Amino acid sequence: MAMKDAAAGQNPQLSGVAFKGNTWFDKEWMPITETTEDYLAAYWEGFRIIASKIDNGAIEGAVDALLAAWRRGASVFVFGNGGSAGNASHFAADLAKTTMAPGKKGLRALCLNDNASLTTAWVNDEGWGSVYEGQLQNLMREGDVCIALSVHGGSMAGNAGAWSQNLMRALQYSRERGGVNIGIAGFGGGGFAQVCQHCIVVPLESTMHVEAAQMMVHHAIVGRLVQLLKREGTPGAAGKEDAPQGRR
């Protein structure tokens, strides 16, 4: 495979483009290639690496946490920035709708970055750093679940300072108030590992792969929840819940 070494100087794709901050994406895993055929071969190889190295135990832990949340009627708050915000919206929709088994409700799921009026009002008045923490102050109860999606998990910085600190603040707020945190991030997981009980790390340092893998993980979680909820009893029926049936 003929590839140019992206580490040897500036990425040629950035030639003639001026940036105020570091061009972080010229240091990512995805190589610069001579041909589109080579590029696509490398692109698909990235997903093979992810599938072979991702921690399935961490995903299973997230499934169990969400099943427990459904049983106790807890709410789930999903949020992210940029491409991860779009993924968060999709994830929340699937948790709320796709998990609905016949005769049973789905999870009480809400995406915190979906309301553009609320988000921009909060940023305008209070700043970007507390946009998710502030919403949790109104909505969250002890035992609720927060799911944060990020490429770097708060591990890098750009023109506006450290990235994803609004996610970190919301997760810290949740943890301090008895919440359950699930994080999905690449680049070693960043700061998510310190504030999330369940941290799913996408094992490749490539933004495009991490954002795509967020969707793969989310669909794996939702698909398994659908299977499990079909065989669950109704939470709180006769004051009891069905006992877990073996390994999930």
C-alpha positions as CSV (number, residue, x, y, z in Angstrom):
1,M,0.0,0.0,0.0
2,A,1.6,3.3,-1.1
3,M,1.2,5.9,1.6
4,K,2.7,9.2,2.4
5,D,4.0,9.6,5.9
6,A,1.5,12.2,7.5
7,A,3.8,12.6,10.4
8,A,6.6,14.0,8.2
9,G,5.6,17.6,8.2
10,Q,2.3,19.2,7.5
11,N,-0.5,17.1,6.0
12,P,-0.5,17.9,2.3
13,Q,-4.3,18.1,2.4
14,L,-4.0,21.2,4.5
15,S,-1.7,23.1,2.1
16,G,-2.7,26.7,1.8
17,V,-5.3,26.6,4.6
18,A,-4.8,28.9,7.6
19,F,-5.9,27.7,11.1
20,K,-5.7,29.6,14.3
21,G,-5.0,26.5,16.4
22,N,-3.2,23.2,16.0
23,T,-4.2,21.1,13.0
24,W,-4.9,18.1,15.2
25,F,-6.3,15.9,12.4
26,D,-3.0,15.7,10.6
27,K,-1.8,13.5,13.4
28,E,-4.6,10.9,13.3
29,W,-4.4,7.3,12.3
30,M,-5.9,7.6,8.9
31,P,-3.0,7.7,6.4
32,I,-2.6,9.8,3.3
33,T,-2.6,7.5,0.3
34,E,-1.7,7.8,-3.4
35,T,-4.9,6.3,-4.6
36,T,-8.6,6.2,-3.5
37,E,-8.3,2.4,-3.6
38,D,-5.6,2.5,-1.0
39,Y,-7.5,5.0,1.0
40,L,-10.6,2.8,1.1
41,A,-8.5,-0.2,2.0
42,A,-7.1,1.7,5.0
43,Y,-10.5,3.0,5.9
44,W,-12.1,-0.4,6.2
45,E,-9.1,-1.8,7.9
46,G,-9.8,0.7,10.7
47,F,-13.1,-0.9,11.4
48,R,-11.6,-4.3,11.5
49,I,-9.1,-3.1,14.1
50,I,-12.0,-1.6,16.2
51,A,-14.1,-4.8,16.0
52,S,-11.2,-7.0,17.0
53,K,-10.0,-4.8,19.9
54,I,-13.1,-3.1,21.5
55,D,-14.0,-4.2,25.0
56,N,-17.3,-6.1,24.8
57,G,-17.4,-6.3,28.5
58,A,-17.7,-2.5,28.7
59,I,-20.6,-2.6,26.3
60,E,-22.3,-5.4,28.3
61,G,-22.0,-3.3,31.4
62,A,-23.8,-0.4,29.6
63,V,-26.6,-2.8,28.6
64,D,-27.0,-4.0,32.1
65,A,-27.0,-0.4,33.5
66,L,-29.7,0.6,31.0
67,L,-31.8,-2.5,31.7
68,A,-31.7,-1.7,35.4
69,A,-32.7,1.9,34.6
70,W,-35.7,0.7,32.7
71,R,-36.7,-1.5,35.6
72,R,-36.7,1.3,38.1
73,G,-38.2,3.9,35.7
74,A,-35.1,6.1,35.6
75,S,-34.5,8.7,32.9
76,V,-31.6,8.5,30.4
77,F,-30.0,11.7,29.2
78,V,-27.8,11.6,26.1
79,F,-25.6,14.4,24.9
80,G,-22.6,15.2,22.7
81,N,-20.9,17.9,20.6
82,G,-20.5,18.2,16.9
83,G,-20.9,14.9,15.1
84,S,-21.3,13.3,18.4
85,A,-24.4,15.5,19.0
86,G,-26.1,14.0,15.9
87,N,-25.2,10.5,17.2
88,A,-26.6,11.4,20.6
89,S,-29.9,12.5,19.1
90,H,-30.2,9.2,17.2
91,F,-29.2,7.1,20.3
92,A,-31.8,8.8,22.4
93,A,-34.5,8.2,19.8
94,D,-33.7,4.5,19.6
95,L,-33.6,4.2,23.4
96,A,-37.1,5.8,23.6
97,K,-38.8,4.2,20.6
98,T,-36.9,1.1,19.4
99,T,-36.8,-0.5,22.8
100,M,-40.6,-0.5,23.2
101,A,-41.7,-4.1,23.4
102,P,-45.4,-4.9,22.9
103,G,-47.4,-3.8,25.9
104,K,-44.3,-2.2,27.5
105,K,-42.9,1.3,27.5
106,G,-39.4,2.1,26.2
107,L,-36.8,3.9,28.2
108,R,-37.4,7.5,29.4
109,A,-34.7,8.9,27.1
110,L,-34.0,12.5,26.2
111,C,-31.2,14.1,24.1
112,L,-29.9,17.3,25.8
113,N,-28.6,18.8,22.6
114,D,-31.8,18.5,20.6
115,N,-33.5,21.7,21.6
116,A,-31.8,24.5,19.6
117,S,-33.7,27.3,21.3
118,L,-32.8,26.1,24.8
119,T,-29.2,25.3,23.9
120,T,-28.5,28.7,22.2
121,A,-30.3,30.6,25.0
122,W,-28.2,28.8,27.6
123,V,-25.0,29.4,25.7
124,N,-25.9,33.1,25.1
125,D,-26.7,33.7,28.8
126,E,-24.5,31.3,30.7
127,G,-21.8,30.0,28.4
128,W,-21.1,26.8,26.6
129,G,-19.3,25.1,29.5
130,S,-22.5,24.5,31.6
131,V,-25.0,23.9,28.8
132,Y,-25.6,20.2,29.8
133,E,-24.9,20.5,33.5
134,G,-27.5,23.3,33.7
135,Q,-30.2,21.1,32.1
136,L,-29.4,18.2,34.4
137,Q,-30.0,20.5,37.4
138,N,-33.6,20.8,36.3
139,L,-34.2,17.3,35.1
140,M,-32.0,14.8,36.8
141,R,-32.9,12.6,39.8
142,E,-30.8,10.2,41.7
143,G,-30.3,6.9,39.8
144,D,-30.8,8.5,36.4
145,V,-28.4,7.6,33.6
146,C,-26.2,10.0,31.6
147,I,-24.7,8.9,28.3
148,A,-22.0,11.1,26.8
149,L,-20.6,10.7,23.3
150,S,-17.3,12.2,22.4
151,V,-14.4,11.6,19.9
152,H,-11.6,12.5,22.4
153,G,-13.5,12.4,25.8
154,G,-12.1,15.7,26.8
155,S,-8.5,14.8,26.1
156,M,-7.5,17.4,23.6
157,A,-7.9,21.2,22.9
158,G,-8.7,23.6,20.1
159,N,-9.1,27.3,19.6
160,A,-11.7,27.6,22.4
161,G,-9.7,25.7,24.9
162,A,-10.0,22.1,26.1
163,W,-12.6,20.2,24.2
164,S,-15.7,18.6,25.6
165,Q,-15.5,20.1,29.1
166,N,-19.2,20.7,29.0
167,L,-19.6,16.9,28.8
168,M,-17.2,16.4,31.6
169,R,-19.0,18.9,33.9
170,A,-22.3,17.2,33.2
171,L,-20.9,13.8,34.0
172,Q,-19.3,15.0,37.1
173,Y,-22.5,16.6,38.2
174,S,-24.3,13.4,37.6
175,R,-21.8,11.2,39.5
176,E,-21.8,13.5,42.5
177,R,-25.6,13.2,42.7
178,G,-26.0,9.5,42.4
179,G,-26.3,9.1,38.7
180,V,-25.0,6.3,36.5
181,N,-22.6,7.5,33.7
182,I,-21.9,5.8,30.4
183,G,-19.2,7.3,28.1
184,I,-18.4,6.4,24.5
185,A,-15.1,7.9,23.2
186,G,-12.0,7.2,21.3
187,F,-8.4,8.3,21.9
188,G,-8.1,6.2,25.0
189,G,-11.4,7.5,26.4
190,G,-9.9,10.8,27.7
191,G,-11.4,12.0,30.9
192,F,-14.4,9.8,30.6
193,A,-12.7,7.0,32.4
194,Q,-12.5,9.1,35.6
195,V,-16.2,10.1,35.7
196,C,-18.0,7.2,34.0
197,Q,-18.9,3.9,35.7
198,H,-19.1,2.4,32.2
199,C,-16.5,3.8,29.7
200,I,-16.6,2.3,26.2
201,V,-13.4,3.1,24.4
202,V,-13.2,3.0,20.6
203,P,-9.7,1.6,20.1
204,L,-8.5,3.8,17.2
205,E,-7.2,7.3,17.0
206,S,-9.3,8.5,14.1
207,T,-12.2,10.9,14.3
208,M,-14.1,9.5,11.4
209,H,-13.9,6.0,12.7
210,V,-14.7,7.0,16.3
211,E,-17.9,8.8,15.3
212,A,-19.0,5.9,13.1
213,A,-18.2,3.4,15.8
214,Q,-20.3,5.4,18.3
215,M,-23.3,4.4,16.1
216,M,-22.1,0.8,15.9
217,V,-21.9,0.6,19.7
218,H,-25.2,2.4,20.2
219,H,-27.0,-0.1,17.8
220,A,-25.4,-3.0,19.6
221,I,-26.7,-1.7,22.9
222,V,-30.2,-1.0,21.6
223,G,-30.4,-4.3,19.8
224,R,-29.5,-6.3,22.9
225,L,-31.9,-4.2,25.0
226,V,-34.8,-5.0,22.6
227,Q,-34.1,-8.8,23.1
228,L,-33.9,-8.5,26.9
229,L,-37.0,-6.3,27.3
230,K,-39.2,-8.7,25.3
231,R,-38.7,-11.3,28.1
232,E,-39.0,-8.9,31.0
233,G,-42.0,-8.5,33.2
234,T,-43.7,-5.2,33.8
235,P,-41.6,-3.1,36.3
236,G,-43.3,-2.8,39.6
237,A,-46.1,-5.3,38.8
238,A,-47.5,-6.6,42.1
239,G,-44.6,-4.9,43.8
240,K,-42.0,-7.1,42.1
241,E,-39.8,-7.3,39.1
242,D,-38.9,-10.5,37.3
243,A,-35.6,-11.9,38.5
244,P,-32.7,-11.8,36.1
245,Q,-32.4,-15.0,34.1
246,G,-28.7,-16.0,34.0
247,R,-26.0,-14.2,32.0
248,R,-27.1,-11.2,30.0
